[in-house]
């Protein structure tokens, strides 16, 4: 399963599956992934499922699209890439199971937090939901 996990921002704890050929991300409700972040543009970015893999492309957003702290116009995503749109950070996950060690390191990189309790609780809730 390929998905995005929100690890920082107003939508922290949400996950979005990337099932379609093209997935729009933005603040407006018509986007496949709607983010509750005033710094995210109405239509901020698109993720396309290509023969090479999933590619994220910025849609001329006001605040830019960042992958692993670098501003990008277009980028081929790989497992554990951190995507920042506005004040929201998402993790690109293409594996069926993400370990707690991986989640801790991703949260640390994205937020600079050293106390992972709240973030880990969100992850446990996600894992419990998938196990049902």
C-alpha positions in Angstrom: 0.0 0.0 0.0 1.3 3.4 -0.9 0.3 6.3 1.3 1.1 9.6 2.8 1.2 9.9 6.6 0.8 13.4 8.2 3.4 13.6 11.0 3.3 17.4 11.6 0.6 20.0 11.2 -3.1 20.5 11.8 -3.9 17.1 10.2 -1.3 15.1 12.2 -2.3 11.4 12.4 -4.2 11.3 9.1 -3.2 9.0 6.4 -4.1 9.1 2.7 -3.8 6.2 0.3 -2.4 6.9 -3.2 -4.7 4.7 -5.3 -5.3 7.0 -8.3 -3.1 7.8 -11.2 -3.2 11.5 -10.2 -3.8 12.8 -6.6 -4.3 16.5 -6.0 -3.2 18.0 -2.7 -4.4 21.4 -1.4 -6.6 23.4 0.9 -9.8 23.2 -1.2 -12.3 20.4 -0.6 -12.2 19.2 -4.2 -8.7 17.9 -3.8 -8.2 14.2 -3.2 -6.1 15.2 -0.2 -7.4 18.2 1.6 -5.1 19.8 4.2 -6.3 22.1 6.9 -3.3 24.5 6.7 -3.7 28.2 5.7 -0.2 28.1 4.2 -1.1 25.4 1.7 -2.4 26.7 -1.6 -5.9 25.9 -2.9 -4.3 23.3 -5.3 -0.7 23.0 -4.0 0.7 19.9 -5.6 -0.1 16.8 -7.6 1.3 13.3 -7.2 1.3 11.2 -10.3 1.7 7.4 -10.5 4.1 6.9 -13.4 6.1 3.9 -14.7 9.1 5.2 -12.8 7.1 5.5 -9.5 5.2 8.3 -7.7 6.2 11.8 -8.8 5.2 14.9 -6.8 4.9 18.2 -8.7 4.4 21.7 -7.3 1.5 23.6 -8.9 3.1 27.0 -8.6 2.1 27.2 -5.0 2.8 30.4 -3.0 4.9 28.7 -0.3 6.5 25.9 -2.4 6.8 22.2 -2.1 9.7 20.7 -0.2 11.0 17.1 -0.2 13.6 16.3 2.4 14.1 20.0 3.2 14.8 20.9 -0.5 12.4 23.0 -2.6 11.3 21.0 -5.6 9.2 21.6 -8.8 9.1 17.9 -9.6 10.6 15.0 -7.6 10.5 11.2 -7.8 9.4 10.0 -4.4 11.2 7.2 -2.5 10.2 5.4 0.7 10.5 7.7 3.8 10.7 10.9 1.9 9.5 13.9 4.0 7.2 16.2 2.1 6.5 19.7 3.5 3.6 21.8 2.2 3.0 25.0 4.3 3.3 23.9 7.9 2.3 20.3 7.2 4.8 17.5 6.9 3.9 14.2 5.4 5.9 11.0 5.0 5.8 9.0 1.8 5.3 5.4 2.7 5.3 2.5 0.2 5.9 -0.3 2.6 3.2 -2.4 4.4 4.7 -1.8 7.8 6.7 1.1 9.1 8.7 0.4 12.3 8.5 2.6 15.4 12.2 3.4 15.0 11.6 4.8 11.5 8.6 6.8 12.7 10.6 8.3 15.6 13.4 9.4 13.3 10.9 10.9 10.7 9.2 12.9 13.5 12.5 14.1 14.8 13.7 15.2 11.4 10.4 16.9 10.6 9.7 18.7 13.9 12.9 18.7 15.9 10.9 17.1 18.8 12.7 14.9 21.3 9.4 13.9 23.1 7.7 11.4 20.8 4.9 10.3 23.1 2.1 12.1 21.2 3.4 11.2 17.8 3.9 7.5 18.8 0.3 7.3 20.2 -1.0 8.5 16.8 1.1 5.8 15.0 -0.2 3.1 17.4 -3.8 4.2 16.6 -3.1 3.9 12.8 -1.5 0.5 13.2 -4.4 -0.7 15.4 -7.0 0.5 12.8 -5.2 -1.4 10.0 -5.0 -4.6 12.1 -8.8 -4.7 12.4 
